[in-house]
Amino acid sequence: MLPRSALPLCLLTLLTACGVSSEIKAVDKDRYQIRYNAGAKAMTWVEIKNQARQQAEDYCGQKNQRYARPEVSSNHATGLMPKEAVVTFSCEDKPAAAAGK
């Protein structure tokens, strides 16, 4: 039988193997930010940044707006350190459809 401490350790291992995104929060009047941490999941920097960007686009879409003015940064982790991307963005009104089209 496993010691009592093994179960929490197993759960922690499973949780860190998954990518986790933060809640989207307002950082300024019209600016928002989301963080995506890959944990121990093997992902490229492009995949991590795209995951955060997609969640930002979805957030704006839920507000019936479009994703705009993104600023993407990362923690530049290497080796076994967890990779994290941060996307700061705005949601703007969608352009009006052109008349007659």
C-alpha positions as CSV (number, residue, x, y, z in Angstrom):
1,M,0.0,0.0,0.0
2,L,1.2,3.5,-0.8
3,P,2.1,5.9,2.0
4,R,-0.4,8.6,2.7
5,S,1.9,11.2,1.2
6,A,2.0,9.4,-2.1
7,L,-1.6,10.4,-3.1
8,P,-1.1,14.2,-2.9
9,L,2.2,13.8,-4.7
10,C,0.6,11.8,-7.5
11,L,-2.2,14.4,-7.8
12,L,0.3,17.3,-7.9
13,T,2.3,15.5,-10.6
14,L,-0.9,15.1,-12.7
15,L,-1.8,18.7,-12.3
16,T,1.6,20.0,-13.3
17,A,1.6,17.9,-16.4
18,C,-1.4,19.9,-17.8
19,G,-1.2,23.4,-19.3
20,V,-3.0,26.0,-17.2
21,S,-4.3,29.4,-18.2
22,S,-5.1,32.2,-15.8
23,E,-8.4,34.0,-15.7
24,I,-8.5,37.0,-18.1
25,K,-8.2,40.1,-16.0
26,A,-8.4,43.8,-16.8
27,V,-5.0,45.5,-16.5
28,D,-6.2,48.9,-17.7
29,K,-9.4,50.6,-18.9
30,D,-9.4,48.8,-22.2
31,R,-6.6,46.3,-21.8
32,Y,-6.8,42.7,-20.7
33,Q,-4.2,40.0,-19.9
34,I,-4.1,36.2,-19.9
35,R,-1.2,33.9,-18.9
36,Y,-0.8,30.4,-20.1
37,N,1.6,28.1,-18.3
38,A,2.5,24.8,-20.0
39,G,3.5,23.1,-16.8
40,A,5.4,19.9,-17.5
41,K,3.5,19.5,-20.8
42,A,5.9,19.3,-23.8
43,M,4.9,22.3,-25.9
44,T,6.7,24.6,-28.3
45,W,6.8,28.3,-27.6
46,V,4.6,28.8,-30.7
47,E,2.0,26.4,-29.3
48,I,2.0,28.1,-25.9
49,K,1.6,31.6,-27.3
50,N,-1.1,30.4,-29.7
51,Q,-3.0,28.8,-26.8
52,A,-3.0,32.1,-24.9
53,R,-3.8,34.1,-28.0
54,Q,-6.7,31.8,-28.9
55,Q,-8.2,32.2,-25.4
56,A,-7.9,36.0,-25.8
57,E,-9.6,35.9,-29.2
58,D,-12.4,33.7,-27.7
59,Y,-12.9,36.2,-24.9
60,C,-13.3,39.1,-27.3
61,G,-15.6,37.0,-29.4
62,Q,-17.9,36.4,-26.4
63,K,-18.2,40.1,-26.0
64,N,-19.1,40.4,-29.8
65,Q,-15.8,42.3,-30.3
66,R,-12.6,41.6,-32.1
67,Y,-9.1,40.8,-30.6
68,A,-6.8,43.8,-31.2
69,R,-3.4,45.3,-30.3
70,P,-1.8,42.1,-28.8
71,E,1.5,42.3,-26.9
72,V,2.9,38.8,-26.4
73,S,5.7,38.0,-24.0
74,S,7.2,34.9,-22.3
75,N,9.4,33.9,-19.4
76,H,12.0,32.4,-21.8
77,A,12.2,29.3,-19.7
78,T,14.6,26.6,-20.8
79,G,15.3,23.0,-19.7
80,L,12.8,21.7,-17.1
81,M,11.4,25.1,-16.1
82,P,7.7,25.5,-17.0
83,K,7.1,27.8,-20.0
84,E,4.7,30.6,-19.7
85,A,3.3,33.1,-22.2
86,V,1.6,36.4,-21.4
87,V,-0.8,38.1,-23.8
88,T,-2.0,41.6,-23.1
89,F,-4.7,42.7,-25.6
90,S,-7.7,44.9,-26.3
91,C,-11.2,44.0,-27.5
92,E,-12.5,46.5,-30.0
93,D,-15.8,46.9,-31.8
94,K,-16.0,45.0,-35.0
95,P,-15.9,47.2,-38.2
96,A,-19.3,47.9,-39.6
97,A,-20.2,46.0,-42.7
98,A,-19.9,48.0,-45.9
99,A,-23.2,49.1,-47.3
100,G,-24.4,47.3,-50.4
101,K,-22.2,44.2,-49.8
